[in-house]
Amino acid sequence: MISRKLFGTNGIRGTVNEELTPEMAVKISSAIGTYFRTRRLLVGHDARTSGQMFADAVISALNAAGCDVFFAGMASTPALQFAVKNHGFDGGVIITASHNPPEYNGIKVIWSDGVEISHDKEIEIEDIYFSGKTQLAKWDKLGMKRELAGVNEEYREAIKKHVKIAKISSKHFHVVIDAANSVGGLASPILLRELGCRVTSINANIDGTFPGRPPEPRPENLKDIAIMVKALGADLGVAFDGDADRSIFIGETGEVYWGDKTFAIIEKSFLTDNPGSKIVTPVSSSTLVKDVADANGGEIIWTKVGSVTVSETMKETGAKLGGEENGGVFYGPHQSVRDGAMTTALILDIMAKTGKKLTELVAEQPQYFIEKGKVKCPEDKKEKLLAKFKSQVKSLKTSTVDGVKIWFDDKSAILVRPSGTEPVFRLYAEAKSQKRALDLVKKYCSTLNKILKVL
Ligand code: MG
């Protein structure tokens, strides 16, 4: 339920006409418009059934606050973020619920550099919203609405500047794209054709009920594309989330690779071309990302979990590459935000440059086994439990950037983190053997439960 606090990890999200109604979208956008004053803003939406309805509400409120709005219609989040930066808008509003189920929608506010606004700016907008201090423009100072065409075309052209088109074309790659029936189908299939690939698409018809598969690109949702890549003898498969900022890849054997494995491939290639670079990644990423940095002369900057933190850390440190385990890759030379189509072009560029298949590129990397666990913990005890746990493990090699991550000498690691949405602590272990990863999860679940008993 949306209450006191509007913004979550990635903007405002809620179930349509229950938690998030057009009336609320108007009120929220009045606060956003009051915050931006008389600026020029871009608005666009993903393929959800409620996208146009919320766009109308948002644009109306922004115009009423005196903001001129350029409406891009339907596009992926990274295409809209690129357009904000490319056209020099003062900001933007993207109507999307990313990977959430179809009954959800949401509102993301974008700054002039294309990155989602910082937490401080969100608090200012929340203050305007909850204090009711929204401002309406006088009748002769109302904002205008104009259409902005060509967002997807500009975005494709921009991505093409960062890869070697002739080299990719010469390989005649066959790529299967699973667009999740959403905006991932707008730019990527044509982009890949322009890169000389043969493209087969599934779930490419726009349909906001997401009939093909849930919009979260988890391996269990990607069985169709995995079968298809193998059956067609394609070179690569790529599946996007609902707003196409994340991409998950499938090798020619039909194996679905989780995001840190493909990010590590991009990281290695980037460090080869840009030695000594900083790489930004959340503490939830595999040690694999650190191994690749160590072996190729890079420096890892660990951050809290969350794409906005990765983008902001890239800005602060001047880093040009960031990546998340969920398939989000931030390629700074294009834009410092997650971008599914850019990531796909980079993977093809590397396959063309090295002459290697995706499975070969993955097989070259250090291998880790992953185990996960969770411990139930009431919300009011989360803080205490985390503090006690921190003090118990402080003699070990840890990072407390987000939860507690512990690294061990045998290259195993565990992340213990309170969930932001459920009354549980989540544990993610990785090790060179399945048994060691499982033992770590068991050991630290038991440690947490012991502390909880005496809290
Ligand atoms: Mg997304």
Boltz pocket constraint, residues with backbone or C-beta under 6 A from the ligand:
constraints:
  - pocket:
      binder: B
      contacts: [[A, 98], [A, 99], [A, 241], [A, 242], [A, 243], [A, 244], [A, 245], [A, 246]]
      max_distance: 6.0
